[in-house]
């Protein structure tokens, strides 16, 4: 199963009995994840698809649901308004769906309504952005933001080949977000292990325009850069535009997210982009598949635990010239 192939499982010894039907004993040994089960209705709510990665989240969730004849998929319209997303979830609760998958605009803002669903006996799968209460979701599936920074930092350390004077630059997304802070912390921690540090850093905002603006400022401040990590491949389109306009070819650039655009750059011999750090856009699809299993009372068939784990964290591998062919066919468009 794709979830198992890409996931690091963080399983708890017990599950939230108020939001999950009891699984049948021995199901892990005898059942298959994709074996037909009882018909279930799954509600799905995510932010507006105003970003390549976010668009892929919803598209892949819809595609995953479509593979199962036993799933009725109810997709809410994407929104940038937390209040509207709350009302969407409340509609799912009133309709008594069998499970709800939520990628919250804001984890804190959606915690209360997720708890309401859980208390009503509807299992909730929390995607990407944690709720503030551990009891609000039956299971949570996350990307590894700290791991992204670690992967980027280790890549730089390897490429630097023992140099401790390499100039390392960083263009994060929105600095106030915990995910950005986790990525930067992971990057710093990994660099420190090989005697390097970030010497130039300008934040962007996850947009193409913001990436170009941040990169222009960074390039003016740093006449020489050996390694540049840009946290987000969508804003990376703007970052790369600024680099090309400045005629800067001396650096090795790594992206973040895993867009098809950046992977195509990796395949070019003359591009400064040599790698991107994956932040899987499969989270929505994986969330739907987990919701189906939980609503049907099934476990993950490839592990011995008799219920779906409480939390799953996906890995953050480096995609470079050695493995880009494995990832580009399923990558998202920036």
C-alpha positions in Angstrom: 0.0 0.0 0.0 1.3 3.5 -0.9 0.7 4.8 2.6 3.0 2.2 4.1 5.6 2.7 1.4 5.9 6.4 2.2 5.0 6.6 5.9 6.7 6.5 9.2 4.1 5.1 11.6 3.7 6.7 15.0 1.1 4.3 16.6 -0.4 4.6 20.0 -1.4 1.6 22.1 -5.0 2.6 22.3 -7.5 4.4 20.0 -10.3 6.9 20.5 -13.3 4.6 21.0 -15.8 7.5 20.6 -14.8 8.0 17.0 -14.1 4.6 15.6 -16.1 1.4 15.3 -14.4 -1.6 16.8 -12.4 -3.6 14.3 -12.8 -7.3 13.9 -10.1 -9.3 15.5 -7.5 -10.8 13.1 -8.4 -8.3 10.4 -4.8 -7.2 10.0 -3.8 -10.8 9.1 -6.8 -11.7 6.9 -8.1 -8.5 5.4 -6.7 -6.3 2.6 -6.8 -2.5 2.6 -8.6 -2.3 -0.7 -11.0 -5.3 -0.2 -14.6 -4.1 -0.7 -16.4 -3.2 2.5 -19.6 -1.6 3.7 -20.7 1.6 1.9 -19.4 4.7 3.6 -19.8 8.4 3.0 -16.7 10.6 3.5 -16.8 14.4 3.7 -13.7 16.3 2.6 -12.8 19.9 3.4 -9.6 21.7 2.5 -8.5 25.3 1.8 -8.9 26.9 -1.6 -6.6 25.6 -4.3 -4.7 28.8 -4.8 -1.3 27.0 -4.7 0.0 24.1 -6.7 0.5 21.8 -3.7 -3.0 22.6 -2.3 -4.7 22.0 -5.7 -2.9 18.6 -5.8 -4.1 17.7 -2.3 -7.8 18.0 -3.3 -7.4 16.5 -6.7 -5.6 13.5 -5.4 -8.1 13.0 -2.6 -11.0 13.0 -5.1 -9.1 10.5 -7.3 -8.4 8.2 -4.3 -12.0 8.1 -3.4 -13.0 7.4 -6.9 -11.1 4.1 -6.8 -13.5 2.6 -4.4 -17.0 1.5 -5.2 -17.9 1.5 -1.5 -17.1 5.2 -1.0 -19.5 8.1 -1.5 -17.2 11.2 -1.6 -18.6 14.6 -0.6 -16.3 17.4 -1.5 -16.7 20.9 0.0 -15.7 23.9 -2.1 -12.2 25.1 -1.1 -12.2 28.3 0.9 -9.8 30.8 2.5 -12.4 31.6 5.2 -12.0 29.5 8.4 -15.7 30.3 9.4 -16.9 28.9 6.1 -14.8 25.8 6.5 -16.3 25.3 10.0 -19.8 25.6 8.5 -18.9 23.0 5.9 -17.8 20.5 8.6 -21.0 21.3 10.6 -23.0 20.3 7.4 -21.2 17.0 7.3 -22.0 16.4 11.0 -25.7 17.3 10.4 -25.7 14.9 7.4 -24.3 12.2 9.6 -21.5 11.2 7.2 -19.4 8.2 8.2 -16.1 10.0 8.4 -14.7 13.5 7.7 -11.2 14.4 6.3 -10.1 17.9 7.2 -7.1 19.9 6.0 -7.8 22.9 8.2 -7.1 26.5 7.1 -6.1 26.9 10.7 -5.7 24.0 13.0 -6.7 26.0 16.1 -9.8 27.5 14.5 -11.1 24.1 13.3 -10.4 22.2 16.6 -13.8 22.9 18.2 -15.8 21.7 15.2 -13.6 18.7 14.7 -14.1 17.8 18.4 -17.9 18.2 17.8 -17.8 15.7 15.0 -15.7 13.3 17.1 -18.1 13.6 20.0 -21.0 12.8 17.6 -19.3 9.5 16.8 -17.9 10.6 13.4 -14.2 9.8 13.0 -12.1 12.7 11.8 -8.9 12.5 9.9 -6.7 15.6 10.4 -4.4 16.3 7.5 -1.2 18.4 7.5 -2.1 21.0 10.2 -2.7 19.7 13.7 -5.7 20.5 15.8 -5.0 22.0 19.2 -6.6 19.0 21.0 -5.3 15.5 20.6 -8.9 14.2 21.0 -10.4 16.1 18.1 -9.1 13.6 15.5 -9.3 9.9 15.3 -6.0 9.9 13.3 -3.7 12.6 12.0 -1.5 12.4 8.8 1.3 14.9 8.5 4.2 15.9 6.3 7.5 16.2 8.1 8.5 19.9 8.2 11.4 19.5 10.5 12.5 16.5 8.4 12.4 18.7 5.3 14.9 21.0 6.8 17.0 18.1 7.9 17.1 16.6 4.4 18.0 20.0 2.9 20.8 20.5 5.4 22.2 17.0 5.0 22.2 17.5 1.2 24.2 20.7 1.6 26.7 19.1 4.0 27.3 16.2 1.6 27.7 18.6 -1.4 30.0 20.9 0.5 32.5 18.0 0.9 34.0 19.2 4.2 34.1 22.9 3.4 33.2 25.1 6.4 33.3 28.4 4.5 30.5 27.7 2.1 27.9 30.5 1.8 24.5 29.1 2.6 21.3 31.1 1.9 17.7 30.4 2.7 14.3 31.6 1.4 11.6 30.3 3.7 7.8 30.8 3.4 5.8 32.8 5.9 8.0 33.1 9.0 5.2 33.3 11.5 3.9 29.8 10.6 5.0 26.9 12.8 5.7 24.8 9.6 8.2 27.4 8.4 9.8 27.6 11.8 10.1 23.8 11.9 11.7 23.7 8.4 14.2 26.4 9.3 15.1 24.7 12.6 15.7 21.4 10.9 17.9 23.1 8.3 20.0 24.9 11.0 20.4 21.7 13.1 21.6 19.7 10.1 24.0 22.3 8.9 25.5 22.7 12.4 26.6 19.0 12.3 29.0 19.8 9.5 30.1 23.2 10.7 27.9 25.3 8.4 25.3 27.9 9.1 22.8 30.1 7.2 24.5 33.4 6.4 21.8 35.0 4.3 18.0 34.6 4.8 15.0 36.5 3.3 11.5 35.2 3.9 8.8 35.0 1.1 5.1 34.1 1.3 4.5 30.9 -0.7 3.7 32.9 -3.9 5.5 33.3 -7.1 5.6 37.0 -6.7 6.9 36.8 -3.1 9.6 34.3 -4.2 10.9 36.6 -6.9 10.9 39.6 -4.6 12.6 37.8 -1.7 15.2 36.3 -4.1 16.0 39.7 -5.7 16.6 41.2 -2.2 18.7 38.2 -1.2 20.9 38.3 -4.4 21.6 42.0 -3.9 22.7 41.4 -0.3 24.8 38.3 -1.1 27.3 38.7 -4.1 28.2 35.0 -3.8 26.1 32.1 -2.8 27.2 28.4 -2.7 23.9 26.8 -1.6 20.4 28.2 -1.6 17.4 26.3 0.0 14.0 27.7 -1.1 11.3 26.1 1.2 8.5 26.0 -1.4 8.5 25.1 -5.1 5.6 27.4 -5.9 7.4 30.4 -4.7 10.5 28.8 -6.3 9.2 29.7 -9.7 9.7 33.3 -8.7 13.0 32.6 -7.0 14.4 30.9 -10.2 13.2 33.9 -12.3 15.1 36.3 -10.1 18.2 34.1 -10.3 18.0 33.9 -14.1 17.4 37.6 -14.5 20.5 38.3 -12.3 22.6 35.9 -14.3 23.7 34.1 -11.2 24.9 30.6 -12.0 27.4 30.0 -9.2 25.0 28.4 -6.7 23.3 25.0 -6.1 19.6 25.5 -5.4 17.3 23.1 -3.6 13.6 23.4 -3.7 10.8 22.3 -1.3 7.6 20.5 -1.9 8.2 18.4 -5.0 6.6 20.2 -8.0 6.9 18.9 -11.5 8.4 22.3 -12.5 11.4 21.9 -10.2 11.9 18.3 -11.1 12.0 19.3 -14.7 14.8 21.8 -13.7 16.7 19.0 -12.0 16.7 17.1 -15.3 18.4 20.0 -17.1 22.2 19.8 -17.1 22.5 23.6 -17.0 20.0 24.5 -14.2 21.1 25.7 -10.8 18.3 23.6 -9.4 19.9 20.3 -8.3 17.3 18.9 -5.8 13.9 19.4 -4.2 12.8 18.1 -0.8 9.5 16.2 -1.0 6.5 17.4 1.1 4.0 14.8 -0.2 0.8 16.1 -1.9 -0.5 12.6 -1.2 -1.7 13.6 2.3 -5.3 14.2 1.2 -5.5 11.0 -0.7 -3.9 9.1 2.2 -6.4 10.8 4.5 -9.3 9.6 2.4 -8.0 6.0 2.4 -7.5 6.1 6.1 -11.0 7.5 6.7 -12.4 4.7 4.7 -10.6 2.1 6.7 -11.6 3.7 10.0 -15.3 4.1 9.0 -15.4 0.4 7.9 -13.7 -0.8 11.1 -10.6 -2.1 9.3 -6.9 -1.8 10.2 -4.0 -1.2 7.9 -3.6 -4.7 6.5 0.2 -4.5 6.2 0.8 -4.1 10.0 -0.2 -6.3 12.9 -1.9 -3.5 14.9 -5.7 -4.2 14.8 -6.7 -0.6 14.2 -5.5 2.3 12.1 -2.6 4.1 13.9 -3.3 7.4 15.8 -0.7 9.3 13.8 1.3 8.9 10.6 4.1 11.1 9.5 5.2 11.0 5.9 8.9 11.1 5.0 10.7 14.0 3.4 13.2 12.5 0.9 15.6 14.4 -1.3 14.7 14.2 -5.0 17.7 14.8 -7.3 19.1 13.5 -10.6 19.5 10.0 -9.2 15.8 9.4 -8.5 13.8 12.2 -10.2 12.4 9.8 -12.7 10.7 7.9 -9.9 8.9 11.0 -8.7 8.2 13.3 -11.6 5.3 11.3 -13.1 3.2 11.9 -9.9 4.5 15.4 -9.1 2.2 18.4 -8.9 2.2 21.4 -11.2 3.3 24.8 -9.6 
